[in-house]
Amino acid sequence: MSGKLYLIPNTLGSTDTAATIPSEVAALAVELRNFIVEDLRNARRYLRLLDSKMDIDGSKFYPLNKHTSPEQWAEYLKPLQAGHNVGIISEAGCPGVADPGAEVVKLAHESGIEVVPLVGPSSILLAMMASGMNGQSFAFNGYIPIKKEERIKTIKQLENRSRTEQQAQLFIETPFRNEHLLADIINSCAVSTKLCIACNITLPDQYIVTRTIAQWKGKLPELHKKPTIFIIQSA
């Protein structure tokens, strides 16, 4: 009988796991001994926060990132096929959403392995909840292009899609490029378009504010190296 693949949410950067990770999820996570992880050091630290007495050295960790090959993904299923439960842990938030964990989950389904999502923080949903924008129709678009011309083109396309479909558009950027992206949003979108900036969600310095582009001008927050979700919705 195959083991189960548990999708274990990580915090969004907080060391206070009790604030965002249910006790039942924490208890289940530290009982596992096989983990597929986006970042080894981060995962080990996180499990120690969940239970300082956990047998970390007696656990096996399989790296899953942009360098992991499809052949390795298949290898990671072997403990499951041998009857052992396995957990996937992202660097932050929920596995399988905006991270490479989805590839292993896909293989698990194809192999008839049960996939069990566990409750925990998702920056995408938390930002959407707090934005005041259209929670009935929204789309997460992942990372915005790096090159300025492509980035501006994409911003305008998303604004137009928001306008024509009455749909909130969410996107992200690598934290050290946040301020370049924010400047392009302000300079590219109509003054009536609403922009929500949701930064460091669940952390002590959490910042979630929605204003029109006109209202944002001259009053931009400092976002350098801070995980941020951007949401736009055209009037």
C-alpha positions in Angstrom: 0.0 0.0 0.0 1.4 3.4 -1.0 2.1 6.1 1.6 0.4 9.5 1.5 1.9 12.7 0.2 1.3 15.5 2.6 1.5 19.2 1.5 2.8 20.9 4.6 2.4 24.7 4.7 5.4 26.8 6.0 5.1 30.1 7.7 5.5 33.3 5.6 8.7 34.2 7.6 7.5 34.3 11.2 9.2 32.2 13.9 6.0 32.1 15.8 4.6 29.0 14.2 1.6 28.8 16.6 0.2 31.9 15.1 -0.3 30.5 11.6 0.3 26.7 11.7 -2.5 24.6 13.3 -1.2 22.3 16.1 -2.6 19.2 14.3 -0.5 20.1 11.2 2.6 20.7 13.3 2.1 17.3 15.1 1.7 15.5 11.8 4.7 17.1 10.2 7.2 16.2 12.9 6.1 12.6 12.8 7.2 12.2 9.2 10.8 11.1 8.3 10.8 11.8 4.5 10.6 15.3 3.1 10.7 16.9 -0.3 11.8 20.5 0.3 12.4 23.6 -1.7 15.2 24.8 0.6 17.0 22.4 3.0 18.2 24.8 5.6 14.8 26.5 5.7 13.0 23.2 6.1 15.2 21.9 8.9 14.9 25.2 10.7 11.1 25.2 10.3 10.7 21.6 11.6 12.9 22.6 14.6 10.5 25.4 15.3 7.6 23.0 15.2 9.3 20.7 17.6 12.8 21.3 19.0 13.1 17.6 19.9 12.3 16.3 16.4 14.8 13.8 15.0 16.1 15.9 12.2 19.2 13.9 11.7 17.2 10.7 11.3 15.1 12.2 8.6 15.7 12.2 4.8 15.4 15.4 2.7 15.1 15.5 -1.1 15.7 18.9 -2.7 13.1 20.3 -5.1 14.0 23.4 -7.0 14.6 24.7 -10.5 17.6 22.5 -10.8 15.8 19.3 -10.0 15.3 17.0 -13.0 12.1 15.1 -13.9 14.1 11.9 -13.3 14.7 13.1 -9.7 11.0 13.9 -9.2 10.3 10.2 -10.1 12.9 9.0 -7.6 11.3 11.1 -4.8 8.1 8.9 -5.2 9.9 5.7 -4.3 9.5 6.1 -0.5 5.8 6.7 -1.1 5.6 3.6 -3.3 7.3 1.6 -0.5 4.6 2.6 1.9 6.1 5.6 3.7 4.4 8.9 4.1 6.2 11.9 2.7 5.8 15.7 3.3 6.5 18.5 0.8 7.6 21.8 2.4 8.0 25.1 0.5 10.3 27.8 1.5 7.2 29.8 2.5 3.5 29.3 2.4 1.6 26.5 0.7 3.3 23.8 -1.4 2.3 23.5 -5.0 1.3 27.2 -5.4 3.9 29.3 -7.1 6.6 26.8 -6.4 8.0 23.6 -8.0 6.1 21.2 -5.6 3.3 21.0 -8.2 5.4 18.8 -10.4 5.8 16.1 -7.7 2.1 16.4 -6.9 1.2 15.8 -10.5 3.4 12.7 -10.6 1.8 11.5 -7.4 -1.7 11.7 -8.9 -0.5 9.9 -12.1 0.9 7.1 -9.8 -2.3 6.7 -7.8 -0.7 8.2 -4.6 -3.1 10.0 -2.2 -2.3 13.7 -1.9 -3.3 15.4 1.3 -3.3 19.3 1.5 -2.9 20.7 5.0 -4.2 24.0 6.4 -1.8 26.9 6.6 -1.0 30.4 5.4 -1.2 31.4 1.7 0.1 34.9 0.9 -2.0 35.0 -2.2 -5.3 34.3 -0.5 -4.5 36.4 2.6 -3.7 39.4 0.3 -6.9 38.9 -1.7 -8.9 38.7 1.5 -7.6 41.9 2.8 -7.5 43.9 -0.5 -11.2 44.8 -0.8 -11.1 43.8 -4.4 -13.2 41.3 -6.4 -13.0 38.1 -4.4 -15.5 36.4 -6.8 -13.2 36.7 -9.8 -9.4 37.0 -9.5 -6.3 35.5 -11.2 -2.8 34.9 -9.9 -0.3 35.6 -12.6 3.0 34.6 -10.9 6.1 36.5 -11.6 6.2 39.6 -13.8 8.9 39.7 -16.6 12.3 41.1 -15.6 13.0 43.3 -18.7 11.4 46.7 -18.4 9.6 46.8 -21.8 8.1 43.4 -21.3 7.2 44.2 -17.7 5.3 47.4 -18.7 3.6 45.5 -21.5 2.5 42.8 -19.1 1.2 45.4 -16.5 -0.9 47.1 -19.2 -2.3 43.7 -20.4 -3.3 42.8 -16.9 -4.9 46.1 -16.3 -6.9 45.7 -19.5 -7.9 42.2 -18.6 -9.0 43.5 -15.2 -11.1 46.1 -16.9 -12.7 43.9 -19.6 -13.4 40.9 -17.3 -13.9 42.8 -14.0 -11.3 40.6 -12.5 -8.7 41.4 -9.9 -5.1 40.6 -11.1 -2.5 39.4 -8.6 1.2 39.1 -9.4 4.6 39.1 -7.6 8.3 39.9 -8.2 11.6 38.9 -6.7 11.7 41.0 -3.5 14.9 43.0 -4.5 13.1 44.1 -7.7 9.9 45.2 -6.0 10.5 48.9 -6.2 11.2 48.8 -9.9 7.9 47.0 -10.5 6.0 49.4 -8.2 7.4 52.4 -10.1 6.3 50.8 -13.4 2.8 50.1 -12.1 2.4 53.7 -11.0 3.6 55.1 -14.3 1.7 52.6 -16.5 -1.7 52.3 -15.0 -4.7 54.7 -15.2 -5.0 57.0 -12.2 -8.4 55.4 -11.4 -7.1 51.8 -11.3 -6.9 50.4 -7.8 -3.6 48.9 -6.5 -3.3 46.8 -3.3 0.2 46.4 -1.9 0.4 43.5 0.6 3.8 43.2 2.1 5.3 40.9 4.8 1.9 39.3 5.4 1.5 37.8 9.0 4.8 39.4 10.2 5.0 42.2 12.8 5.5 44.8 10.2 2.7 43.6 7.9 1.6 46.3 5.4 -1.6 45.9 3.4 -3.1 49.0 1.8 -5.4 49.5 -1.2 -5.5 52.9 -3.0 -6.0 54.3 -6.5 -2.9 54.9 -8.6 -3.6 58.7 -8.1 -3.7 58.3 -4.3 -0.4 56.2 -4.3 1.6 58.8 -6.2 4.2 60.4 -3.9 3.3 58.1 -1.0 5.0 54.8 -1.9 6.1 52.4 0.8 9.6 51.0 1.0 9.4 47.4 -0.3 13.1 46.5 -1.0 13.7 42.8 -0.2 10.2 42.4 1.4 8.0 39.6 0.1 5.1 41.5 -1.6 1.8 40.6 -3.4 0.6 43.3 -5.9 -3.1 43.4 -6.9 -4.6 45.7 -9.5 -8.2 46.2 -10.4 -9.3 48.6 -13.1 -12.4 50.8 -12.5 
